[in-house]
Amino acid sequence: MIGNASMAEAAFHGLALAATVVGIAGFYLSAPRQQWLARPLAGRRSRMIGTLALLEGWLLWSVVMHPVTALFTSLTVAMLLLTILPFAATARGVMLARREG
């Protein structure tokens, strides 16, 4: 029985992380100066989907953690992604430029 509980908990953590990544991606890809797409996603729709995904991530983490802990976990993952995405886009651009030239 203990193994099943930890598998369920791991599944909730994985789903919460995925929802948070989708939420932050929705916000980032709707920004006018994002560097991943040729043009940004539709702003209002992307931000709405991002907001709902972030809320879903927090709710999923709230199932396996205290809600305040879940909130700060969501915020920490969001900060990490918002820091990594611009640098990863720049690195991607440099690598593509090296291949072409």
PLY file of the C-alpha trace (Angstrom):
ply
format ascii 1.0
element vertex 101
property float x
property float y
property float z
element edge 100
property int vertex1
property int vertex2
end_header
0.00 0.00 0.00
2.87 2.41 0.71
4.23 2.03 -2.82
0.89 3.02 -4.34
0.70 6.15 -2.18
4.16 7.29 -3.27
3.35 6.59 -6.91
0.20 8.69 -6.65
2.14 11.46 -4.93
4.80 11.36 -7.65
2.07 11.56 -10.29
0.61 14.66 -8.63
4.05 16.27 -8.49
4.64 15.49 -12.17
1.25 16.81 -13.26
1.66 19.95 -11.16
5.10 20.59 -12.66
3.74 20.06 -16.19
0.81 22.43 -15.54
3.18 25.07 -14.19
5.45 24.75 -17.23
2.44 25.12 -19.56
1.26 28.16 -17.60
4.59 29.93 -17.72
5.05 29.03 -21.39
1.66 30.61 -22.11
2.73 33.83 -20.44
6.22 33.90 -21.94
5.17 33.07 -25.51
2.56 35.84 -25.48
5.16 38.48 -24.57
5.99 40.84 -27.45
9.78 40.36 -27.06
9.85 36.58 -26.65
12.44 34.92 -28.88
11.03 31.43 -29.42
8.35 32.11 -32.04
8.36 34.34 -35.13
5.50 36.31 -33.57
3.92 36.09 -30.10
0.85 34.03 -29.35
-2.49 35.78 -29.02
-2.07 37.74 -25.80
-5.40 37.48 -24.02
-6.01 33.81 -24.83
-2.46 32.73 -23.93
-2.50 34.62 -20.65
-5.89 33.14 -19.75
-4.68 29.60 -20.49
-1.46 30.37 -18.59
-3.39 31.62 -15.57
-5.64 28.55 -15.52
-2.66 26.20 -15.91
-0.78 27.92 -13.06
-3.87 27.65 -10.87
-4.19 23.97 -11.80
-0.53 23.39 -10.92
-1.01 25.02 -7.53
-4.15 22.98 -6.87
-2.41 19.73 -7.82
0.51 20.52 -5.52
-1.99 21.44 -2.80
-3.22 17.83 -2.85
0.18 16.53 -1.69
1.49 19.56 0.26
0.23 22.31 2.50
-1.37 25.01 0.28
1.18 27.66 1.29
4.04 25.29 0.52
2.37 24.51 -2.81
2.11 28.22 -3.58
5.80 28.84 -2.92
6.74 25.72 -4.89
4.74 27.05 -7.84
6.37 30.46 -7.54
9.85 28.95 -7.36
9.29 26.83 -10.47
7.83 29.87 -12.26
10.85 32.01 -11.37
13.21 29.30 -12.56
11.42 28.99 -15.90
11.14 32.74 -16.42
14.89 32.96 -15.87
15.83 30.02 -18.09
13.54 30.64 -21.10
15.19 33.86 -22.37
18.70 32.44 -21.94
17.73 29.19 -23.66
16.24 31.16 -26.57
19.46 33.15 -26.93
21.57 29.99 -26.82
19.30 28.42 -29.42
19.73 31.45 -31.68
23.52 31.30 -31.34
23.58 27.59 -32.16
21.37 28.10 -35.22
23.58 30.97 -36.40
26.68 28.76 -36.07
25.08 26.03 -38.16
24.13 28.46 -40.92
27.36 30.38 -41.00
0 1
1 2
2 3
3 4
4 5
5 6
6 7
7 8
8 9
9 10
10 11
11 12
12 13
13 14
14 15
15 16
16 17
17 18
18 19
19 20
20 21
21 22
22 23
23 24
24 25
25 26
26 27
27 28
28 29
29 30
30 31
31 32
32 33
33 34
34 35
35 36
36 37
37 38
38 39
39 40
40 41
41 42
42 43
43 44
44 45
45 46
46 47
47 48
48 49
49 50
50 51
51 52
52 53
53 54
54 55
55 56
56 57
57 58
58 59
59 60
60 61
61 62
62 63
63 64
64 65
65 66
66 67
67 68
68 69
69 70
70 71
71 72
72 73
73 74
74 75
75 76
76 77
77 78
78 79
79 80
80 81
81 82
82 83
83 84
84 85
85 86
86 87
87 88
88 89
89 90
90 91
91 92
92 93
93 94
94 95
95 96
96 97
97 98
98 99
99 100
